[in-house]
């Protein structure tokens, strides 16, 4: 039995020592091919398309259900000969007031300030996450940026349309459904933005 894998990246587990001298282990997200009990072993393909390798995976304590994503360390010899980056752990790379380090006109700065969801979608796409910020197979993550941007555009059109309908009506004759729909749309979009951002940060 073989499971698809979204990607692998380096980072420290919560129960492992962290610090400047600690080399973070390479981790990989595994997508469970079916509902499996604890201790069950199966083969999974890891790596980029066209250069995948097969590793043996043991189901973690508690078992998994079909489609569940769980994380395991890669074998020590898996990345031999491949470039590796030692990611600092234990503290943030930049401080709270270092947002201007790259310059006041840096595109990432203004995109993050003015178009937060677009910047988030860019991160999701590069990490091969789906539009909810969760690891996903290549087929489900290849259009993440387009999906999120489409949601943003649809929400913008929805909001502008309601505002135009409100402006065209007399102040005392504005239908009650206009502010109701606008409020509900704003709440739903805010919930999505916060949830997807939290999931993206959780899965980094």
LOTI-696787 format. One line per field, with one value per residue (C-alpha): residue number from 0; residue in three letters; x, y, z negated. Coordinates in steps of 0.1 Angstrom, whole numbers, always signed. Example, Ala and Ser with C-alpha at 12.3 -4.5 7.8 and 13.67 -1.06 7.14 Angstrom:
2
i	c(0, 1);
aa	c(Ala, Ser);
X	c(+123, +137);
Y	c(-45, -11);
Z	c(-78, -71);
This chain:
204
i	c(0, 1, 2, 3, 4, 5, 6, 7, 8, 9, 10, 11, 12, 13, 14, 15, 16, 17, 18, 19, 20, 21, 22, 23, 24, 25, 26, 27, 28, 29, 30, 31, 32, 33, 34, 35, 36, 37, 38, 39, 40, 41, 42, 43, 44, 45, 46, 47, 48, 49, 50, 51, 52, 53, 54, 55, 56, 57, 58, 59, 60, 61, 62, 63, 64, 65, 66, 67, 68, 69, 70, 71, 72, 73, 74, 75, 76, 77, 78, 79, 80, 81, 82, 83, 84, 85, 86, 87, 88, 89, 90, 91, 92, 93, 94, 95, 96, 97, 98, 99, 100, 101, 102, 103, 104, 105, 106, 107, 108, 109, 110, 111, 112, 113, 114, 115, 116, 117, 118, 119, 120, 121, 122, 123, 124, 125, 126, 127, 128, 129, 130, 131, 132, 133, 134, 135, 136, 137, 138, 139, 140, 141, 142, 143, 144, 145, 146, 147, 148, 149, 150, 151, 152, 153, 154, 155, 156, 157, 158, 159, 160, 161, 162, 163, 164, 165, 166, 167, 168, 169, 170, 171, 172, 173, 174, 175, 176, 177, 178, 179, 180, 181, 182, 183, 184, 185, 186, 187, 188, 189, 190, 191, 192, 193, 194, 195, 196, 197, 198, 199, 200, 201, 202, 203);
aa	c(Unk, Unk, Unk, Unk, Unk, Unk, Unk, Unk, Unk, Unk, Unk, Unk, Unk, Unk, Unk, Unk, Unk, Unk, Unk, Unk, Unk, Unk, Unk, Unk, Unk, Unk, Unk, Unk, Unk, Unk, Unk, Unk, Unk, Unk, Unk, Unk, Unk, Unk, Unk, Unk, Unk, Unk, Unk, Unk, Unk, Unk, Unk, Unk, Unk, Unk, Unk, Unk, Unk, Unk, Unk, Unk, Unk, Unk, Unk, Unk, Unk, Unk, Unk, Unk, Unk, Unk, Unk, Unk, Unk, Unk, Unk, Unk, Unk, Unk, Unk, Unk, Unk, Unk, Unk, Unk, Unk, Unk, Unk, Unk, Unk, Unk, Unk, Unk, Unk, Unk, Unk, Unk, Unk, Unk, Unk, Unk, Unk, Unk, Unk, Unk, Unk, Unk, Unk, Unk, Unk, Unk, Unk, Unk, Unk, Unk, Unk, Unk, Unk, Unk, Unk, Unk, Unk, Unk, Unk, Unk, Unk, Unk, Unk, Unk, Unk, Unk, Unk, Unk, Unk, Unk, Unk, Unk, Unk, Unk, Unk, Unk, Unk, Unk, Unk, Unk, Unk, Unk, Unk, Unk, Unk, Unk, Unk, Unk, Unk, Unk, Unk, Unk, Unk, Unk, Unk, Unk, Unk, Unk, Unk, Unk, Unk, Unk, Unk, Unk, Unk, Unk, Unk, Unk, Unk, Unk, Unk, Unk, Unk, Unk, Unk, Unk, Unk, Unk, Unk, Unk, Unk, Unk, Unk, Unk, Unk, Unk, Unk, Unk, Unk, Unk, Unk, Unk, Unk, Unk, Unk, Unk, Unk, Unk, Unk, Unk, Unk, Unk, Unk, Unk);
X	c(+0, +14, +4, +8, +29, +25, +61, +88, +105, +127, +115, +117, +91, +75, +90, +125, +153, +156, +183, +209, +231, +203, +199, +162, +152, +136, +99, +74, +36, +20, -16, -32, -43, -71, -82, -53, -46, -17, +16, +5, +34, +30, +51, +49, +63, +82, +97, +90, +72, +95, +120, +99, +115, +98, +100, +84, +59, +45, +11, +15, -3, -41, -42, -53, -84, -84, -72, -57, -24, +3, +40, +70, +108, +125, +153, +187, +200, +170, +184, +220, +234, +205, +208, +196, +189, +193, +163, +168, +144, +135, +130, +117, +141, +129, +118, +84, +96, +117, +90, +110, +142, +137, +129, +97, +89, +92, +63, +58, +54, +26, +10, +8, -6, -31, -39, -33, -53, -33, +0, -14, -24, +11, +25, -1, +8, +45, +40, +15, -13, -50, -72, -79, -42, -38, -13, -29, -19, -5, -38, -56, -29, -18, -45, -46, -35, -62, -89, -81, -79, -112, -128, -114, -127, -162, -163, -153, -180, -206, -197, -196, -229, -247, -232, -244, -279, -278, -267, -294, -321, -336, -319, -352, -363, -332, -343, -334, -318, -290, -272, -280, -263, -234, -229, -231, -207, -182, -184, -180, -151, -134, -139, -123, -94, -86, -91, -70, -42, -42, -41, -13, +8, +0, +13, +45);
Y	c(+0, +34, +68, +102, +128, +165, +176, +174, +202, +208, +217, +206, +185, +200, +173, +176, +200, +233, +259, +274, +243, +219, +205, +203, +169, +166, +160, +148, +150, +117, +113, +81, +60, +43, +39, +21, +9, +19, +3, -7, -3, +7, +23, +59, +79, +110, +138, +160, +147, +127, +121, +103, +78, +51, +49, +27, +44, +32, +45, +66, +59, +61, +51, +72, +76, +78, +111, +122, +140, +131, +139, +116, +121, +109, +83, +98, +86, +100, +134, +123, +143, +168, +204, +210, +242, +244, +264, +283, +271, +283, +320, +342, +352, +388, +410, +427, +459, +445, +448, +475, +455, +448, +484, +505, +498, +460, +443, +416, +444, +462, +430, +418, +451, +458, +424, +400, +371, +374, +371, +342, +325, +329, +311, +284, +278, +275, +251, +230, +236, +237, +268, +260, +260, +222, +199, +183, +162, +180, +178, +196, +222, +232, +259, +271, +307, +309, +296, +320, +350, +340, +340, +374, +388, +372, +387, +422, +420, +408, +437, +464, +452, +455, +490, +501, +488, +506, +539, +537, +534, +561, +561, +553, +528, +505, +469, +451, +422, +445, +452, +416, +400, +424, +416, +378, +380, +399, +375, +344, +359, +369, +334, +319, +343, +336, +299, +294, +317, +296, +263, +276, +287, +254, +233, +253);
Z	c(+0, +10, -3, +15, -3, +0, -6, -32, -51, -81, -116, -152, -169, -200, -223, -209, -223, -205, -204, -181, -182, -176, -140, -132, -118, -84, -86, -61, -59, -52, -39, -53, -23, -45, -81, -98, -133, -155, -145, -110, -85, -48, -21, -11, +18, +8, +29, +59, +89, +111, +83, +56, +32, +12, -26, -52, -75, -108, -119, -151, -184, -182, -146, -116, -94, -56, -44, -77, -75, -101, -104, -107, -107, -75, -77, -82, -48, -28, -21, -15, +13, +13, +2, -33, -51, -89, -100, -133, -161, -196, -187, -159, -132, -132, -161, -166, -150, -122, -95, -77, -75, -38, -30, -32, +4, +3, +21, -7, -33, -14, -2, -38, -50, -23, -9, -38, -22, +10, -9, -28, +5, +18, -12, -10, +27, +21, -8, +12, -12, -1, -4, -41, -50, -53, -36, -6, +25, +55, +73, +45, +39, +73, +77, +41, +50, +77, +53, +25, +49, +65, +30, +23, +56, +51, +16, +29, +56, +31, +7, +34, +49, +15, +9, +43, +36, +3, +18, +45, +18, -4, -39, -56, -30, -29, -29, -61, -41, -27, -60, -72, -42, -44, -81, -75, -45, -66, -95, -72, -54, -86, -101, -69, -70, -107, -104, -72, -87, -119, -100, -78, -108, -126, -96, -90);
